[in-house]
Structure formats: C-alpha cells, structure tokens
Amino acid sequence: MNSSVETIALVTGANRGIGFEIAQQLAHRGATVILTSRKPDAGKAALEKLRATKLNVQFHALNVTETASIVALRQFVEKTYGRLDVLINNAGIISDEDGSILEIKLETVRTTLETNTLAPLHLAQTFVPLLKHSRKGRIVNMSSGMGQLSEMDGGYAAYRISKTALNAVTGILAAELRGSVAVNSMCPGWVRTDMGGANAERDVSQGADTAVWLALDAPQDLTGKFFRDRKVIPW
C-alpha cells in the first residue's frame, strides 16, 4: 500500500477527449491518477503519452457496464492504495441511434442509461467504502446541460434522459453521503472531442477544468450541486 500519495484519483473513460485531459491536469497537479479505458490498447497508449512527460499515472482496464470488471478495479485500488480520494465518472456514450423521443427505440434508451447512469451509480456503490477512507473523498459525475430539466429541449432523447437521471443519482448520493464524501455533477460545455465534434466551441482544457476543480480545490462541504465553469447552475 502506498500511503504517501497525496491524492489518488480514478478517472473512467480516460483514454481520450475530456477524460484524458482530466487525467493529465490532475497528474500535473501532483495526483496519482488511475486512468481507465474499456479498450486496453487505447488505455495503454494514453498511459504512455502521460508517462512520457513524467506524470504519475497508472492504467487499469475497465468496462463500466460489467460487474466483474468493476470488482477487479476495486480490488486493484484497495490492494495498491488502500483508499480512493476522487472518483470521476467521465465515461459516457451518445448512440448513433439517438434522436426524437417519438421515434427512439427503447433498447437505445436502455443501452445509454446502462453506461451513462447505472454505471456511475454502480461505481459509486463499489468505491464509497474506499472513498470513506479518505479525509477528502469526492465523486464528480460528468453530466451535460442537455440533461437540465430547467432548459430541456427535443432531440437526443436517450442521452438527455440518461444525464437527467445521472443528476438525480448525484443528488441522492450527496444526501446520503453528506459529511463523508462530496458528490457533484458538472457540465463541461460543448467541447471539441470525438463526441462533441470539430465545430464545438470549447477545447478539452476548458471542458476538464471544472472536474479538476471539483476534484482538488472546491470546498469539501460543497456537495449535491450541478456546475458549469465552477459555478452552480440549475438542475
């Protein structure tokens, strides 16, 4: 067990895009980062990029929708570090089949919910015991303005539903973990990634900023909120 590490942070879906940038920024701030990816080759390639700049990053394969994969990761973290300080649920999908709520197949909704909502819940359930071993345990859920009930619009129905539900998961977790683990959701904005597309208005460093702030700098008693650009926004 390595007890000298200041902050141990786990980032899901961190082989590219916002997740990779979050891992990079956390590591630059001195955190030990556990970078996870569903595809081992992609994850190891991302690991090598970060290690080439002398950053303290580990890799572990993770399929967020498979129980055995989550359990194996928990065992690795517990055996290696004995605790977890930060869980960042970044992994997410938008299906090519997504679209109008009047036409979308329920199977597409189920698949999207499995990755975007139920997986973060399952990871939280699994890692809360290790987060409680930290004096600064935090969960950061990567949500989206597309899930805001206060500004709901049409289109991308499965994605919107999954992020609205993720915000509910955030609020419930925050209420039940108040005083022990801070839990918040965040919207990165429209970011230039494989998911966001080339026309998006933000780069990955801007998209990652609030997640890193919530992970390392936000007050520990700040919990149960939805953020964009480090400011609370309506649910």
Residue pairs with C-beta under 8 A, 6 or more apart in sequence:
1 79
1 80
1 81
1 82
2 32
2 80
2 81
3 82
5 32
5 81
6 30
6 31
6 32
7 26
7 29
7 30
7 31
7 32
7 85
7 86
7 136
7 215
7 216
8 31
8 32
8 34
8 77
8 81
8 83
8 84
8 85
8 86
8 134
9 23
9 26
9 31
9 32
9 33
9 34
9 84
9 85
9 86
9 87
9 88
9 215
10 33
10 34
10 36
10 73
10 77
10 84
10 86
10 87
10 88
10 127
11 19
11 22
11 23
11 26
11 33
11 34
11 35
11 36
11 88
11 90
12 19
12 36
12 62
12 64
12 88
12 89
12 90
12 91
12 119
12 123
13 19
13 36
13 37
13 38
13 64
13 90
13 91
13 92
14 20
14 22
14 23
14 33
14 35
14 36
14 37
14 43
14 46
14 90
15 35
15 37
15 39
15 42
15 43
15 45
15 46
16 42
16 46
16 193
16 194
17 191
17 193
17 194
17 195
17 196
17 204
18 90
18 142
18 188
18 191
18 193
18 204
18 207
18 208
18 211
19 88
19 90
19 91
20 35
20 46
20 204
21 204
21 205
21 207
21 208
22 88
22 90
22 208
22 211
22 212
22 215
23 33
23 35
23 46
23 50
23 57
24 50
24 55
24 208
25 205
25 208
25 209
25 212
26 33
26 86
26 212
26 215
26 216
27 33
27 50
27 55
27 56
27 57
28 55
29 212
29 216
30 56
31 56
31 85
31 86
31 215
31 216
32 56
32 57
32 58
32 81
33 50
33 55
33 56
33 57
33 58
34 57
34 58
34 59
34 60
34 73
34 77
35 43
35 46
35 47
35 50
35 57
35 58
35 59
35 60
36 43
36 59
36 60
36 61
36 62
36 73
36 91
37 43
37 46
37 59
37 61
37 62
38 61
38 62
38 63
38 64
38 91
40 61
43 59
43 60
43 61
44 59
46 59
47 57
47 58
47 59
50 57
51 57
58 80
60 72
60 73
60 76
61 69
62 69
62 70
62 73
62 91
63 69
64 70
64 91
64 115
64 119
64 120
64 122
64 123
65 114
65 115
65 118
65 119
67 122
70 122
70 123
70 126
71 126
74 126
74 127
74 130
77 84
77 127
77 130
78 130
82 130
82 133
83 130
83 131
83 133
83 134
84 127
84 130
84 131
84 133
84 134
84 137
85 131
85 134
85 136
85 137
85 138
86 137
86 138
86 139
86 140
86 215
86 216
87 123
87 124
87 127
87 131
87 138
87 139
87 140
88 139
88 140
88 142
88 211
88 215
89 119
89 120
89 123
89 124
89 139
89 140
89 141
89 142
90 142
90 211
91 115
91 119
92 115
92 116
92 142
92 162
92 195
93 111
93 112
93 115
93 116
94 112
94 156
94 159
94 195
95 108
95 111
95 112
95 158
95 159
97 104
97 105
97 108
97 158
98 104
98 108
98 112
98 156
98 157
98 158
98 159
99 155
99 156
99 157
100 154
100 155
100 157
101 154
101 157
104 157
104 158
108 158
109 157
109 158
109 161
109 162
111 158
112 158
112 159
112 161
112 162
113 158
113 161
113 162
113 165
115 162
116 159
116 162
116 163
116 165
116 166
117 162
117 163
117 165
117 166
117 169
120 141
120 166
120 169
121 169
121 173
124 139
124 169
124 173
124 183
128 137
128 177
128 181
131 137
131 138
131 139
131 180
131 181
132 180
132 181
136 220
137 180
137 181
137 182
138 181
138 182
138 183
138 184
138 214
138 215
138 218
138 220
139 170
139 173
139 177
139 181
139 182
139 183
139 184
140 184
140 185
140 186
140 211
140 214
140 215
141 166
141 167
141 169
141 170
141 183
141 184
141 185
141 186
142 185
142 186
142 188
142 211
143 163
143 166
143 167
143 170
143 185
143 186
143 187
143 226
144 159
144 160
144 163
144 187
144 188
145 151
145 187
145 189
145 228
145 233
146 153
146 156
146 159
146 160
146 163
147 159
147 160
147 161
147 162
147 163
147 164
147 165
147 166
147 167
148 164
148 187
148 226
148 233
148 234
148 235
149 164
149 235
150 234
150 235
151 234
152 160
152 164
153 160
166 185
167 185
167 226
167 235
170 183
170 184
170 185
170 224
170 226
171 224
171 235
173 181
173 183
174 182
174 183
174 184
174 223
174 224
174 225
175 224
177 183
177 223
178 223
178 224
181 223
182 214
182 218
182 220
182 221
182 222
182 223
183 223
183 224
184 214
184 218
184 222
184 223
184 224
184 225
184 226
184 227
185 225
185 226
185 227
186 210
186 211
186 214
186 226
186 227
186 228
187 210
187 226
187 227
187 228
187 233
188 202
188 206
188 207
188 208
188 210
188 211
188 228
189 201
189 202
189 206
189 207
189 228
189 229
190 196
190 200
190 201
190 202
191 200
191 202
191 203
191 204
191 206
191 207
192 198
192 199
192 200
192 202
192 203
192 204
193 200
193 204
193 207
209 229
209 230
210 227
210 228
210 229
210 230
213 230
214 227
218 230
225 232
226 232
226 233
226 234
226 235
227 233
